[in-house]
Amino acid sequence: MTEYDKLVRDRIPDIVAENGEQAVVHVAEGAEYRERLREKLCEEAAEFRETGDPEELADVLEVLAAIRDAEGFDRGELERLRAEKADERGGFEDGVVLERVE
């Protein structure tokens, strides 16, 4: 028996069953679901940071889409906010590292 206590993709219990094991699950809703999505975002971002694997980055995008939907954020509004912030402060394309301010 292995304990996980984490949000997983919807088909994971089926995949576990196909491997001859039984997954014990519950469905997170409301505040628990939103909190577990935030935890999952950190988990997936850390995995991408460690490996640089594009599949891990795809997982980050999947979690971001789920957060957007769970929070009721409008995709167009998020893009507007992103673009507005990029216009005001720039993006990350140049690789600028702030070492200190004197």
Summary of the structure (lengths in Angstrom):
residues: 102
radius of gyration: 17.9
end to end distance: 55.1
largest distance: 61.7
contacts: 180
relative contact order: 0.08
helix: 61%
strand: 0%
